[in-house]
Amino acid sequence: MTADLYDEDQVICQDFSYLDVLHVIPPCLMERKGEDSDMGVENMQTVYKIQRMLDPDVIESIKGSNINRPSNALTMDSGMLALNFRKFQIRFEQVVESTTPHTYKIDSSGFPFLRKDPVTRTLYLMPDESIESLSPALLSIHCSIGRILNLSGAKIYTRGTINRLQDLPEDAFVSEDGHSYR
């Protein structure tokens, strides 16, 4: 979403975009919804196993309230970019051969007719490191999840599941037949 900013009849900023802070790894993948339900615990264990397979140390870095730390946050334009990032359709792949840290190739697997060539960007960091920087390991896991979903054809099913989990009330759990209960 873009807008123009005015100061006494004069445009001072055109095409101003609203920003959104996004979780690299969504909280719904780490919450223990349905702790008393076999389905909830089993799903949680599956998520942990997949994350452990991709990066064994990452679980500790995002357990509990750590999921809301700046290392698991990325600021983006609140429009289509943010929406597609949440759906694992935008991937940040670290450019290993770059001499500048936090340089990524940004690619998309969504909407092929709108897709542009991948771009390479260096993410902005606080010069004095007063704010914790984004975790390359978490971005790598996000990239891997997006790739797995795209190549396996499971992205439509998984997207629906993630959307439903995010919409559940705090005290809800999911049963084996897929219904949610309180």
C-alpha positions in Angstrom: 0.0 0.0 0.0 1.5 3.3 -1.0 0.5 6.9 -0.2 1.8 10.5 -0.6 2.7 12.6 2.4 1.9 16.3 2.2 3.2 19.3 4.2 1.1 22.5 3.7 0.0 21.7 0.1 3.4 20.4 -0.9 4.3 16.7 -1.5 7.3 15.9 0.7 7.3 12.1 0.1 5.8 10.2 -2.8 4.9 6.5 -2.9 5.3 6.1 0.9 4.9 2.5 1.8 3.6 1.1 5.1 5.9 -1.4 6.7 5.2 -4.6 8.5 7.5 -6.6 10.9 7.3 -10.3 10.0 8.4 -13.4 11.9 10.9 -15.4 9.8 9.7 -18.6 11.5 6.0 -18.0 12.3 5.0 -18.5 16.0 2.2 -20.9 15.0 4.9 -23.4 14.0 6.4 -23.3 17.5 3.3 -23.0 19.8 2.1 -26.0 21.7 -1.5 -25.7 20.7 -3.3 -28.8 21.7 -0.7 -29.8 24.4 -3.3 -32.3 25.8 -4.1 -33.7 22.4 -1.9 -36.4 20.8 -2.3 -34.5 17.5 -0.9 -31.3 19.0 2.2 -32.9 20.6 2.8 -35.1 17.5 2.7 -32.0 15.2 5.0 -30.1 17.5 7.5 -33.0 17.5 7.3 -33.1 13.6 8.1 -29.4 13.4 11.0 -29.8 15.8 12.3 -32.8 13.8 12.2 -30.9 10.5 13.9 -27.8 12.0 16.5 -30.0 13.7 17.2 -31.7 10.4 17.7 -28.3 8.7 19.6 -26.7 11.6 20.1 -28.5 15.0 20.8 -25.3 16.9 17.9 -23.2 15.7 15.3 -24.6 18.1 17.0 -23.1 21.2 17.2 -19.7 19.5 13.4 -19.5 19.0 11.9 -21.3 21.9 9.3 -19.5 24.0 9.5 -15.8 24.0 12.7 -15.9 21.9 10.5 -16.3 18.8 9.8 -12.5 19.1 13.4 -11.5 19.2 14.8 -9.3 16.4 16.9 -12.2 15.1 13.5 -13.7 14.0 12.1 -10.5 12.6 12.2 -8.9 9.1 10.7 -5.5 8.1 9.0 -5.5 4.7 6.5 -3.5 2.7 3.1 -4.5 4.1 1.6 -5.4 0.7 2.1 -8.4 -1.5 5.8 -8.9 -0.4 4.8 -9.5 3.2 1.8 -11.7 2.2 4.0 -13.9 0.0 6.8 -14.1 2.6 4.3 -15.3 5.2 3.2 -18.0 2.7 6.9 -19.1 2.2 6.7 -17.9 -1.4 9.5 -15.4 -1.1 12.9 -16.8 -0.2 16.1 -15.1 1.0 19.1 -17.3 0.0 22.4 -16.1 1.5 25.0 -15.2 -1.1 28.0 -17.1 0.3 30.6 -15.6 -2.1 29.7 -12.0 -1.1 32.2 -10.1 0.9 29.4 -8.1 2.6 27.6 -10.0 5.4 23.8 -10.3 5.2 23.7 -10.3 1.4 20.8 -12.4 0.0 19.4 -13.4 -3.4 15.6 -12.8 -3.1 13.5 -15.1 -5.2 9.8 -16.0 -5.4 7.9 -19.1 -6.2 4.4 -17.6 -6.2 2.5 -16.1 -9.1 4.7 -17.1 -12.1 3.0 -14.5 -14.4 4.1 -11.7 -12.0 7.5 -13.2 -11.2 10.6 -11.1 -11.9 14.2 -12.3 -12.0 15.7 -12.8 -8.5 17.4 -9.7 -7.0 20.4 -9.5 -4.8 20.2 -7.2 -1.8 22.2 -6.5 1.4 20.1 -6.1 4.5 20.5 -3.0 6.6 22.0 -3.5 10.0 22.4 -1.1 12.9 26.0 0.2 12.7 26.5 0.1 16.5 24.7 -3.3 16.7 22.4 -1.9 19.4 19.6 -4.1 17.8 20.2 -7.8 17.4 20.7 -8.6 13.7 18.5 -11.0 11.7 19.6 -14.6 12.0 21.0 -16.0 8.7 20.2 -19.5 10.1 16.5 -18.7 10.5 16.3 -17.2 7.0 18.0 -20.3 5.6 15.3 -22.5 7.3 12.6 -20.2 5.9 14.2 -20.6 2.4 14.4 -24.4 2.8 10.8 -24.6 3.9 9.7 -22.6 0.9 11.7 -24.7 -1.4 10.3 -28.0 0.1 6.7 -26.7 -0.2 7.2 -25.5 -3.7 8.9 -28.7 -5.0 6.6 -31.1 -3.1 3.4 -29.5 -4.3 2.3 -29.3 -0.7 2.2 -25.5 -0.5 -1.6 -25.2 -1.0 -2.4 -27.7 1.7 0.2 -26.3 4.1 -0.8 -22.7 3.5 -4.4 -23.6 4.5 -3.1 -25.4 7.6 -0.9 -22.5 8.7 -3.8 -20.0 8.2 -6.1 -22.1 10.2 -3.6 -22.5 13.1 -3.0 -18.7 13.2 -6.8 -18.1 13.4 -7.3 -20.5 16.4 -8.0 -19.1 19.8 -5.3 -19.5 22.4 -7.1 -22.3 24.3 -8.0 -24.3 21.2 -6.5 -27.7 20.1 -6.7 -29.7 16.9 -8.0 -33.3 16.9 -6.8 -36.1 14.6 -9.8 -35.5 12.2 -8.7 -31.9 11.7 -11.4 -30.2 13.7 -10.5 -27.6 16.3 -11.9 -27.6 19.8 -11.7 -25.6 23.0 
